Amino acid sequence: MERTPFRNVDLAILLIGLLACAGCGRSVDVEIQPSRTFQTIAGWGHSGGVIGGTGASRFLPPSVATPVDYQYLDYLVDDLGLTGTRTPEVGPRLDGSGTDHGDCDAVDWNLFEGDTFSPSDAANLVYYQNRILAEGFQPLLYSSPGYPTHASEQKPWVLNDPCERAQQIWASAFYLKTRFGIDIRYAVIYNEPGMPWTILRDDIKALGPRLAAHGLTTLVQYAEAISPRTDWNYIASAANDPGMWRYVGRISYHRYGNADPWRARLRDFAAARFLATAQTEMENATFDDLYSDLILGGVTYWEVAFSPNGTLVPSPGLTMFTPSGTYFRLRQLMHYVRPGAIRIGTTSSNPSVRVLSFLRNGMITTIVENTASSAQTVGLRGLPPGQYSLSQARSRASSFQELGLRTVGADGTLTLTNVAGRSAVTTLYPRSGQNLPPTIEVWGANPGYLAAPADTARLFVTASDPELDPLTYHWSVKTQPAGVHAHLTSPNAATTTVAGLSVPGTYVFNVDVHDGLNTSSRQVYLVAYAATPPPVLGQTGFRIPAPYRLVFGDPRATTHAIIELPATSATLQAGIADIANSDFTGRGKWSLVSQPAGAKAVVSGTTYIFVSLRAEVTHMTVTGDYVFQINVTNPGHPDLVAHVVCTVVPAAAPPVIGSITASPPRLTSPAATALLSAVTSSPAKQLLRHWWAVKSAPAGAEPLFDHQGLPNTTVGNLTLPGTYVFTLRAFDDLHMSTRDLSLTVNPTPGTPNGAECCRGR
C-alpha cells in the first residue's frame, strides 16, 4: 500500500498539537538500581523529651501517668519507628562539685547523685529500650550533658582535666548499666561545643580506655557541633590523630547553621574510616530535611525532633497526645524503613519527583515525594515481583491515607497514577501476604480533662486499613469511679459523646477497630477534677555566667549555689507548668528575702519565657548568703512558693605548685620509666585535683602514665631519645595553676642516635 506523505499543513497541525500537549499523560520515569548501594540505616531517634513521656508524671498519680507514658512510647516505637534517643548524664552534682576526693579514677558513689534521674524517667527509658529490643532491633541510646553536668562543665577542673570529664561520662554509663540494665551506645563529650578541639581530643583519649576498663562498650559520638560547618572544623582539626579516632564510633552534627557542602565532607570522611554518621538535633525537622540528610549527609541515624512537640504534642490534661504537623510525612519513611535497610540508587526523569529506595531482606521500599503543584503519574522500574501496599501523607496532614494493594509482575514495573503533589509523600512498601490489622492513627478525647461542673466529652479515633477493608468501631467504658454510669451516645461510631462523668476521678475508655479479620485497640484516659488543678513548679535555681553556668534543683528542697567574687550576678529561674498548658505571664514574681548586712543586691522584674519564670539579680558584691523567693499566684489555691540561696565568697588564691621533680632526673636507654612528683597546696584550703599532660615529646613518642590524675605518677614507654616536657595542672574549684617539667632521654651509649640505630635492619 502506497504511503501518503504528510502535507505541510498537516505537519504544522500535528506539531502544534504536540506542543500544546507537551507533558500531557507523560509519566515520570523512575529507575530503581539495587546494585548501587549507599548507607545502611541503623535507626531513627529523638533528640530529647522521649524519656519524659507526656509529662504526666509531674501532675498525675502513677496509676494514670505510667500507662499513658507507655502508650506514648509504644506509639513512637511501633508507629513512627524510633529506635534511639538522647539521655542526660546521671550523677554529676547539681551544686557543681565533684564525685571524688581528688583522684579522678576513684568515684565516691555516696557523692554520685543518681536521683538526678527521676524514677519515672528511669522506668520510661527501661520500657523504651525493652520495647525496641522486643521488635528485634538494637536500641541506640546515647548520653549527653544535662543540667547537673552543666553546673561544672565550664569549671577548670572539668574543662581542663580530661580525667574528670571522662569520669562524669563513664560513671553515668556504668551506673545506668549496672542499676537499670540500660546500654549507652555512644557518649557525647560536649553538646554543641565551643571550646578548642584539643580539649575534646584529650577528653576522648582519657575516656576510651576508662570505658573499656569498666566493661562498657560505649564509644564516643563526635563532634556534636551546632552545624555541619562547625562540625567539619572539629573533624578536620583532629583528622590526623589516630589515637583519638580509635575511640570514636559515630560522627554527629546538629542542623542549626550552614549545612553544605560540609555534610558531604562529613559523610565522605566517615565512610573512609568506616564510621557511622548521624543528625542528632534539629528543631521542626521535616521530610525534606530527612531527604537531604540521607543524600548529602549519608546519615545512618537521624533524629526527628528536639522537643516533644516536634513529634507528639501533649494535649491539655496530659493523658493524650496529637501527632505534630510534620509527623505523618516523616512516618512515610521512618515507619517502613527499618534498621538494616540499605539505601539503593534511584534516578528520576523529573527533578520535581524525588525518590528514595531501600533494600532489606530482598524486598524494596520506595518513597516518592512529588514537589510539583499538581498530581503526576510515576512509572517505577526495577522492583522485585510481588505484592505491595501504597500509602500517602500530604503536607501538614493530620493523618495518612492507605491507597490499597498493588502487584508488580515479572517485568519489575509499576505505574502509580495520581501521585499527589505539593510535597505529598507516597510510599510503596512490600507485603508479607497476610491481611494486616487496621492502623489507629489518632485517638483521644476533647476536652483533654474535665473540671466540674463539666461532665461531657467527645471521644474520637482515626484509623485506616492497608487492604481498604471496611472498618467498624466499638467504644466501651473500661474503668470509671464508683457510682458512675458513663453513657456513650454512639458506641459504634468513630466519634462518640460520653456523658455522665460527674464524679472526680479517672475514666478509661477502650476503642476497638475491626476490619473483619483483625482488631486493633487503644485506650483513652480522661481525668475529671472537682476544680481546675493547680500548676506545679519545676526545677528552681540559677543561671550564672561561666564557669558556673546552671545550678538547678528540686523546688521542694532549697537549691544552693556558691559563687566567688568578682562574680556578682545571676539569673533566677523556676520552671512552671500546669495540665492546661497555661501562659504564666504576670503570675510569678522573684523577690529578695534577705542579704548580708550592707549588701544592695537588685532583682529585676520577672518574665515568663520557655515555660519558666526568670529574673536578673545583680550587685551581690558583699560576701554572705542571698536568699530569693519565687511566688506564683494560684487562684483558688495557696500560692506556690520556693526558695533558692546564693552564697558569695571572697576571691581565693589559686593552687600553688611548690616543687616538681623527675626521678631519675634524666634517662639513658634502655631505661624508659621515671617517677614524676609534685608538692601542691591550696591557700584557700580547697580540694585539689591534678592532671599530667604531655606538652611536647620526640616525634612518634607515646608516654604512658599509671595515674595521670595524681600529683605523683609513674610515666613509662619513654623509648625514644630526646626531650620530654610534661605539664602538671593543679585545680581548685575555679582556678588552674600549671608548671612544666623537662626530662631528657639519652640514646644508648655507643650509638650515634638511639632513634636511628636500627633503621634499615
C-alpha positions in Angstrom: 0.0 0.0 0.0 1.4 3.3 -1.0 2.1 5.7 1.9 0.7 9.2 1.5 3.3 11.8 2.6 2.4 14.5 5.2 1.4 17.7 3.6 3.0 20.8 5.1 -0.3 21.9 6.7 -0.9 18.5 8.3 2.6 18.5 9.7 2.1 22.0 11.2 -1.2 21.0 12.8 0.5 17.9 14.3 3.4 19.9 15.7 1.1 22.5 17.2 -0.9 19.7 18.9 2.2 18.1 20.3 3.5 21.3 21.7 0.1 22.2 23.2 0.1 18.8 25.0 3.7 18.7 26.0 3.8 16.5 29.1 0.2 15.5 28.7 -0.1 12.0 30.0 3.6 11.6 30.2 4.7 9.8 33.3 7.8 10.5 35.3 10.2 7.6 34.8 11.9 6.3 37.9 14.5 3.6 37.7 15.5 1.7 40.9 19.0 0.4 41.0 19.7 -2.2 43.7 23.3 -2.7 42.5 24.1 0.9 43.6 24.3 0.8 47.4 24.8 3.6 49.9 24.4 3.7 53.7 22.8 1.0 55.9 20.2 2.5 58.2 21.0 2.0 61.9 17.8 3.6 63.3 15.7 6.7 64.0 15.7 8.6 67.2 14.6 11.6 69.2 16.9 14.4 70.5 15.1 14.7 73.8 11.8 14.5 75.6 11.1 10.9 74.9 12.1 9.6 78.3 9.9 12.2 80.0 6.8 10.9 78.2 3.9 13.3 78.0 5.0 14.9 81.3 2.1 13.2 83.1 4.3 12.0 86.0 4.6 15.6 87.2 0.8 16.0 87.7 -0.9 12.6 87.7 -0.6 9.6 90.0 1.5 6.7 88.7 -1.7 4.6 88.1 -2.5 7.1 85.3 0.8 8.5 84.3 2.6 5.2 83.8 0.2 3.7 81.3 -0.2 7.0 79.5 3.6 7.3 79.1 3.9 3.7 78.0 1.2 4.2 75.4 3.1 7.3 74.2 6.4 5.3 73.9 4.6 2.4 72.2 3.3 4.8 69.6 6.8 6.3 68.9 8.4 2.8 68.6 5.6 0.9 66.8 4.1 3.7 64.6 6.9 6.1 64.0 9.7 3.5 64.2 12.0 5.1 66.7 14.9 3.0 68.0 17.1 5.6 69.8 17.2 8.7 71.9 19.4 11.1 73.8 19.7 10.6 77.5 21.1 13.1 80.0 24.1 12.1 82.1 23.3 10.9 85.5 25.5 11.5 88.6 27.2 14.9 88.2 26.3 17.0 91.2 23.7 19.8 90.9 25.9 22.1 93.0 28.8 21.9 90.6 31.1 19.9 92.9 32.7 16.6 92.1 32.1 12.9 93.0 35.7 12.1 94.0 38.1 13.2 96.7 40.9 14.3 94.3 41.5 11.0 92.5 39.6 11.2 89.2 39.7 7.4 88.8 38.0 6.7 92.1 34.3 7.6 92.3 32.8 8.1 95.7 29.3 6.7 95.0 28.0 8.4 98.0 28.6 11.7 96.2 27.2 10.4 92.9 23.7 12.0 92.5 21.7 9.1 91.0 18.5 10.9 92.0 19.1 13.4 89.2 17.5 10.6 87.1 13.8 10.5 88.3 12.1 7.2 88.9 9.6 7.9 86.2 12.3 8.8 83.6 14.2 5.7 84.6 11.1 3.5 84.2 10.3 5.1 80.8 13.8 4.6 79.4 13.9 0.9 80.5 10.5 0.4 78.9 11.6 2.2 75.7 14.7 0.1 75.5 12.8 -3.2 76.1 10.2 -2.2 73.6 12.8 -1.7 70.9 14.5 -5.0 71.8 11.2 -6.8 71.6 10.8 -5.7 68.0 14.2 -7.2 67.2 16.2 -4.0 66.9 19.2 -2.7 68.8 18.5 0.4 70.9 20.7 3.3 70.0 20.8 5.3 73.3 23.5 8.0 73.7 24.4 10.2 76.7 24.8 14.0 76.6 25.4 16.7 79.2 22.2 17.7 81.2 21.5 20.2 83.9 23.8 18.5 86.5 26.7 18.3 84.1 26.2 22.0 83.1 26.8 23.1 86.7 30.5 22.0 86.4 31.5 21.5 82.8 32.9 25.0 82.4 34.9 24.9 85.6 38.7 24.4 85.0 38.8 21.1 87.0 36.5 19.6 84.4 37.2 21.6 81.3 41.0 21.2 81.5 41.1 17.9 83.4 40.3 15.1 80.8 40.1 12.5 83.6 37.4 14.4 85.5 35.2 14.9 82.4 35.8 11.2 81.5 34.7 10.3 85.0 31.4 12.0 84.6 30.7 10.1 81.4 31.9 6.6 82.3 30.3 6.8 85.8 27.0 7.7 84.3 27.1 4.9 81.7 28.3 2.4 84.4 25.5 3.4 86.8 22.8 3.1 84.1 24.2 -0.3 83.0 24.5 -1.8 86.5 21.5 -0.2 88.1 18.9 -0.4 85.2 20.4 -2.6 82.5 20.5 0.4 80.2 23.2 0.3 77.5 24.6 3.6 76.4 25.9 3.0 72.9 27.5 6.4 72.4 28.6 9.3 74.6 28.9 13.0 73.7 31.8 14.9 75.2 30.1 18.3 74.9 26.8 19.3 73.3 27.4 22.0 70.6 31.0 22.6 71.8 32.6 26.0 71.6 36.0 25.1 73.1 39.2 24.2 71.2 39.2 20.8 69.6 42.2 19.8 71.6 40.0 19.7 74.8 37.6 17.2 73.1 40.6 15.2 71.8 42.2 14.9 75.3 38.8 14.0 76.8 38.2 11.3 74.3 41.7 9.8 74.8 41.1 9.8 78.6 37.6 8.4 78.3 38.1 5.5 75.8 40.4 3.3 78.0 38.3 4.0 81.1 35.1 2.9 79.4 36.8 -0.4 78.4 38.3 -0.8 81.9 34.8 -0.7 83.4 33.4 -3.3 80.9 31.5 -0.8 78.8 31.2 -0.9 75.1 30.3 2.7 74.8 32.0 4.7 72.0 32.3 8.5 71.6 29.9 10.5 69.4 31.9 13.3 67.8 31.7 16.3 67.4 28.0 17.0 68.1 28.5 20.6 66.9 25.8 23.1 66.2 26.0 22.9 62.4 27.7 20.7 59.8 30.1 23.6 59.1 31.2 23.8 62.7 31.3 20.0 62.9 33.6 19.8 59.9 36.0 22.3 61.6 36.3 19.9 64.6 36.6 16.9 62.3 39.3 18.4 60.1 41.4 19.6 63.1 41.5 16.1 64.5 41.7 14.2 61.2 45.3 13.1 61.7 45.1 11.9 65.3 44.6 8.1 65.2 44.9 7.9 68.9 41.6 9.8 69.2 39.6 8.1 66.4 40.1 4.6 67.8 37.5 5.5 70.5 35.0 7.3 68.2 32.1 5.3 66.9 29.9 7.9 65.2 30.2 11.3 63.6 27.3 13.5 64.6 26.1 17.0 63.8 23.2 19.4 64.6 21.3 21.4 61.9 21.2 25.0 63.0 23.6 26.6 60.6 25.4 26.2 57.3 24.9 22.6 56.1 26.5 22.4 52.7 29.0 21.5 51.4 30.0 20.3 54.8 27.5 17.5 55.1 29.1 15.7 52.2 32.6 16.2 53.7 31.4 14.6 56.9 29.8 11.8 55.0 32.9 11.0 53.0 35.3 11.4 56.0 33.2 8.9 58.0 32.9 6.4 55.1 36.7 6.4 54.6 37.1 5.4 58.3 34.1 3.0 58.4 32.3 5.3 60.9 28.5 6.0 61.1 27.1 9.5 60.6 24.1 10.9 62.4 22.0 14.1 62.6 21.3 14.4 66.3 19.3 17.6 66.7 17.1 19.8 64.6 14.0 21.7 65.7 11.0 21.4 63.4 12.6 18.9 61.1 10.6 18.0 58.0 10.7 15.2 55.5 12.7 17.5 53.2 15.4 17.7 55.9 15.4 13.9 56.3 15.7 13.5 52.5 18.7 15.9 52.2 20.5 14.4 55.3 20.2 10.9 53.8 21.5 12.0 50.4 24.1 14.7 51.3 24.9 13.7 54.9 24.9 10.0 54.3 23.3 9.6 57.7 22.7 6.1 59.1 20.8 7.5 62.2 18.5 10.6 62.1 16.6 12.3 64.9 13.1 13.6 64.3 12.9 16.4 66.7 14.4 18.2 69.7 11.3 18.9 71.8 8.4 16.5 72.3 6.1 18.9 70.4 8.0 18.1 67.3 6.6 14.6 67.3 3.7 14.1 69.6 2.1 17.2 71.2 0.7 16.5 74.7 -2.9 17.5 75.0 -4.3 19.6 77.9 -4.7 17.1 80.7 -1.5 15.3 79.7 -3.3 12.0 79.2 -3.3 12.1 75.4 -1.2 13.4 72.5 -1.6 14.6 69.0 0.8 13.9 66.1 2.6 17.2 65.1 2.2 18.7 61.6 5.4 17.1 60.4 4.7 13.7 61.9 2.9 11.8 59.1 5.2 12.8 56.2 8.2 11.6 58.2 6.3 8.5 59.1 6.1 7.6 55.4 9.8 6.8 55.5 10.6 6.0 59.2 7.8 3.6 59.8 8.5 1.5 56.7 12.3 1.7 56.5 13.7 -0.3 59.5 17.2 -0.8 60.8 19.3 -2.9 58.4 17.7 -1.4 55.3 20.3 -0.3 52.7 19.6 2.8 50.6 20.0 2.0 47.0 20.2 4.0 43.8 17.3 5.7 42.0 17.0 8.0 39.0 14.0 10.2 38.2 13.4 11.8 34.8 11.7 14.8 36.5 13.5 16.7 39.3 10.2 17.6 40.9 9.8 13.9 41.8 12.3 12.9 44.4 12.7 9.2 45.2 14.4 7.1 47.9 14.5 3.4 47.8 15.7 0.9 50.5 16.5 -2.8 50.2 16.0 -5.1 53.2 15.8 -8.9 53.2 15.5 -8.9 49.4 12.5 -6.5 49.4 12.4 -2.9 48.3 10.5 0.0 49.9 10.2 3.1 47.7 9.3 6.6 48.9 8.2 9.3 46.4 7.9 13.0 47.2 6.1 15.0 44.4 7.2 18.6 44.9 5.2 19.8 41.9 2.0 21.7 42.4 -0.2 19.0 40.7 -0.5 15.2 40.8 1.7 13.2 38.5 2.0 9.7 37.0 5.1 7.9 38.1 6.4 4.8 36.4 8.7 2.6 38.5 11.2 0.1 37.1 13.5 -2.3 38.9 11.1 -3.6 41.5 11.1 -7.2 42.7 7.9 -9.0 41.6 5.3 -9.4 44.3 2.5 -7.7 46.2 2.8 -4.2 47.7 0.8 -1.7 49.6 0.6 2.0 48.9 0.1 4.8 51.4 0.4 8.6 51.3 0.6 11.6 53.6 0.1 15.2 52.4 2.0 18.2 53.8 0.7 19.2 57.3 -1.7 16.3 57.2 -3.3 15.2 60.5 -3.4 11.6 59.3 -2.1 9.4 56.5 -4.1 7.6 53.8 -3.9 4.0 52.7 -4.3 3.6 48.9 -4.7 -0.1 48.6 -2.8 -3.0 47.1 -0.5 -3.1 44.0 1.0 -6.1 42.2 4.4 -6.0 40.4 4.8 -8.6 37.7 7.8 -10.3 36.4 8.9 -7.2 34.4 9.5 -5.3 37.7 7.5 -2.3 36.6 4.6 -0.5 38.2 2.8 2.7 37.3 1.4 4.9 40.0 -1.3 7.3 38.8 -2.4 10.5 40.6 0.6 10.7 42.8 -0.4 13.8 44.9 1.7 17.0 44.6 2.6 19.9 46.9 5.3 17.7 48.6 3.0 14.8 49.5 5.0 11.7 50.3 3.8 8.4 48.8 5.3 5.0 50.0 5.2 1.7 48.2 6.0 -1.0 50.7 6.2 -4.8 50.3 3.7 -7.1 51.9 4.1 -10.4 53.6 0.9 -11.7 52.1 -1.2 -11.8 55.3 -4.1 -9.5 56.0 -2.8 -6.6 58.2 -4.8 -5.2 61.1 -6.1 -1.6 61.0 -3.8 1.2 61.9 -5.1 3.5 64.6 -3.5 6.8 63.7 -5.1 9.3 66.1 -7.3 8.9 69.2 -8.3 10.8 72.2 -10.9 13.0 74.0 -12.0 16.6 73.7 -11.6 18.3 76.1 -8.4 16.6 77.4 -9.6 16.8 81.0 -12.8 17.9 82.9 -13.3 20.3 85.7 -16.6 20.5 87.4 -19.4 21.2 86.5 -18.4 19.9 83.1 -19.3 16.2 82.7 -19.3 15.5 79.0 -16.6 14.8 76.4 -16.2 13.8 72.8 -14.2 10.6 72.1 -12.7 10.1 68.6 -10.5 7.8 66.6 -9.0 8.0 63.1 -8.0 4.7 61.5 -7.1 3.2 58.2 -6.7 -0.3 56.7 -3.9 -1.4 54.3 -6.3 -3.6 52.3 -9.0 -0.9 52.4 -11.3 -3.3 54.2 -14.4 -1.6 55.7 -13.9 -0.7 59.3 -16.2 -1.0 62.3 -15.8 0.7 65.7 -16.8 -0.1 69.2 -16.3 2.1 72.2 -16.6 0.8 75.8 -16.0 2.1 79.3 -13.1 0.2 80.8 -12.9 1.8 84.2 -14.7 4.7 86.0 -15.1 5.9 89.5 -17.5 4.0 91.8 -21.1 5.0 91.4 -20.8 6.5 87.9 -22.6 5.1 84.9 -21.0 6.9 81.9 -23.2 6.9 78.8 -21.8 6.5 75.3 -24.2 8.0 72.8 -22.7 6.4 69.6 -20.6 3.4 70.8 -20.3 2.0 67.2 -19.1 5.1 65.5 -15.6 6.6 65.1 -16.7 9.6 67.2 -19.0 9.4 70.2 -20.1 11.6 73.0 -19.7 10.3 76.5 -21.9 11.9 79.3 -22.4 11.4 83.0 -18.8 12.0 84.0 -20.0 13.7 87.2 -17.7 12.2 89.8 -14.0 13.4 90.0 -11.6 10.6 89.1 -10.0 8.7 86.3 -12.1 7.3 83.4 -10.6 4.9 80.9 -12.3 4.2 77.6 -11.4 1.5 75.1 -11.9 1.6 71.3 -11.8 -1.5 69.1 -11.3 -1.0 65.4 -12.2 -4.1 63.4 -11.6 -4.9 59.7 -13.5 -8.2 59.5 -10.4 -10.3 60.4 -8.3 -8.3 62.8 -8.9 -5.9 65.7 -6.7 -3.0 66.9 -7.4 -1.3 70.2 -6.4 1.8 72.1 -7.3 3.3 75.5 -8.3 6.9 76.2 -7.6 8.2 79.6 -9.7 11.1 80.9 -9.4 12.7 84.3 -12.2 14.7 85.9 -11.4 17.2 88.6 -13.6 18.9 91.2 -11.8 22.1 90.2 -9.1 23.1 87.8 -5.9 21.6 89.3 -3.1 24.0 90.3 0.2 24.5 88.5 3.4 22.8 89.5 6.8 24.3 90.0 9.7 22.7 88.1 13.4 22.9 88.8 14.4 26.1 90.5 17.8 27.8 90.7 20.3 29.9 88.9 21.8 30.6 85.5 25.2 32.0 86.3 27.9 33.3 83.9 30.8 30.8 83.2 32.4 29.0 84.7 29.3 28.2 86.9 26.5 28.1 84.3 23.4 26.2 85.5 22.6 25.3 89.2 19.1 23.8 89.5 17.3 21.6 91.9 14.0 20.2 93.1 11.7 23.1 94.3 10.8 21.0 97.3 14.4 21.5 98.5 16.5 24.6 98.6 18.9 25.0 95.7 22.2 26.3 96.9 24.8 28.0 94.6 28.2 29.2 95.6 30.0 31.9 93.6 33.3 33.6 94.2 34.0 37.3 93.8 34.3 39.1 91.4 31.1 37.2 90.1 28.1 39.3 91.4 25.2 38.5 89.2 22.9 35.6 88.1 19.6 34.8 86.5 16.9 33.4 88.8 14.8 30.7 87.2 11.8 28.5 88.2 10.1 26.1 85.9 6.3 26.3 85.9 3.5 24.3 84.1 0.0 23.0 84.6 -2.2 20.5 82.8 -3.9 23.2 80.8 -0.6 24.4 79.2 -1.3 27.8 80.5 0.6 31.0 79.9 2.0 32.3 83.3 2.9 35.8 82.2 2.3 38.1 85.1 1.6 35.3 87.6 5.0 34.9 89.1 7.4 37.1 90.9 11.0 36.7 92.1 12.0 38.7 95.2 14.9 39.1 97.6 14.1 37.7 101.0 17.4 38.5 102.8 21.0 39.5 102.1 24.2 40.2 104.1 24.5 43.4 106.1 25.4 46.3 103.9 24.6 44.5 100.6 22.4 46.2 98.0 21.5 43.5 95.5 18.9 44.3 92.9 16.3 41.9 91.5 14.7 42.9 88.1 11.2 42.3 87.1 10.1 38.7 86.4 9.4 37.5 82.9 7.8 34.3 81.6 9.9 32.6 78.9 10.3 28.9 77.8 7.9 27.6 80.5 9.9 29.3 83.2 9.8 32.4 85.3 13.1 34.4 85.3 14.6 37.5 86.8 18.0 39.0 86.9 19.9 39.6 90.2 22.9 42.0 90.2 25.2 43.8 92.7 25.8 40.8 95.0 29.1 42.5 96.0 29.1 41.7 99.7 30.1 38.2 100.8 27.4 36.0 102.5 24.1 34.4 101.8 21.5 35.9 99.5 18.0 34.3 99.8 15.5 34.6 97.0 11.8 33.6 96.7 9.6 32.7 93.8 5.9 33.3 94.4 3.3 32.2 91.9 -0.3 33.3 92.3 -2.8 30.4 92.1 -6.5 31.5 92.2 -8.5 29.2 94.5 -5.4 27.6 95.9 -2.4 28.7 98.1 0.3 30.5 96.2 3.3 28.4 95.0 6.5 29.3 96.9 10.1 28.2 96.6 13.4 29.5 97.9 16.9 29.4 96.5 20.2 30.6 98.1 23.3 32.1 96.5 26.4 32.3 98.7 29.0 34.8 97.7 32.6 34.0 99.0 35.8 36.1 98.8 38.1 35.6 95.8 40.5 32.7 96.5 44.2 32.4 95.6 44.9 29.7 93.0 46.7 26.5 93.8 50.4 26.5 94.4 52.8 24.0 92.8 55.7 24.2 95.3 58.0 21.8 93.7 58.1 19.4 90.7 60.7 16.7 90.1 61.5 13.7 88.0 63.3 10.7 89.4 65.7 9.9 87.9 66.2 13.5 86.5 67.4 12.0 83.2 67.3 8.6 81.5 69.6 6.7 79.3 68.1 4.0 77.0 67.1 1.3 77.5 65.7 2.8 80.8 62.2 4.1 79.9 60.4 4.9 83.1 60.5 7.8 85.6 58.6 9.0 88.6 57.1 12.4 88.3 56.4 14.1 91.7 54.9 17.4 92.8 54.1 19.1 96.1 50.9 21.2 95.8 48.8 23.2 98.1 45.7 25.4 98.2 45.9 28.7 100.1 42.1 28.6 100.2 42.1 25.1 101.8 40.1 23.7 98.9 40.2 20.2 97.5 42.9 19.9 94.8 42.8 17.9 91.6 45.7 17.2 89.2 46.4 16.2 85.6 49.8 15.5 84.0 49.8 16.4 80.3 52.4 15.9 77.6 53.4 19.3 76.4 56.0 18.1 73.9 57.8 14.9 73.1 60.0 13.4 70.4 58.1 12.6 67.2 56.3 9.3 67.5 56.7 9.0 71.2 53.7 7.8 73.3 54.4 8.2 77.0 52.2 6.1 79.3 51.1 7.1 82.8 50.0 4.8 85.6 47.9 7.5 87.5 47.8 10.6 85.3 45.4 12.3 87.7 47.5 12.3 90.8 50.4 14.6 91.9 52.8 11.6 91.9 52.8 9.4 88.8 55.0 6.9 87.0 55.5 7.6 83.3 56.7 4.9 81.1 57.3 4.0 77.4 59.9 6.7 77.1 61.7 4.7 74.5 62.6 7.4 72.0 65.5 9.6 72.9 65.0 13.4 73.2 63.4 15.9 75.5 60.0 15.3 77.0 58.2 18.2 78.6 55.3 17.4 81.0 52.9 20.0 82.3 51.2 19.5 85.7 47.9 21.1 86.0 46.6 21.7 89.6 43.0 22.7 90.1 40.8 24.0 92.9 37.1 24.8 92.2 37.7 27.8 90.0 41.4 28.1 89.3 44.1 26.2 87.5 47.9 26.5 88.1 50.5 24.9 85.8 54.1 24.1 85.9 56.4 22.4 83.4 58.9 19.6 83.9 61.5 18.6 81.4 63.0 15.1 81.2 65.8 14.1 78.8 66.2 10.6 77.5 69.6 9.9 76.1 70.3 7.3 73.5 72.1 4.0 74.4 75.8 4.7 74.8 77.8 3.8 71.7 75.0 4.7 69.2 75.1 7.9 67.2 71.3 8.4 67.8 69.1 5.9 69.5 66.2 6.8 67.2 68.3 5.9 64.1 70.3 2.9 65.4 68.0 0.3 64.0 66.9 1.8 60.7 67.5 -0.4 57.7 67.5 -3.6 59.7 
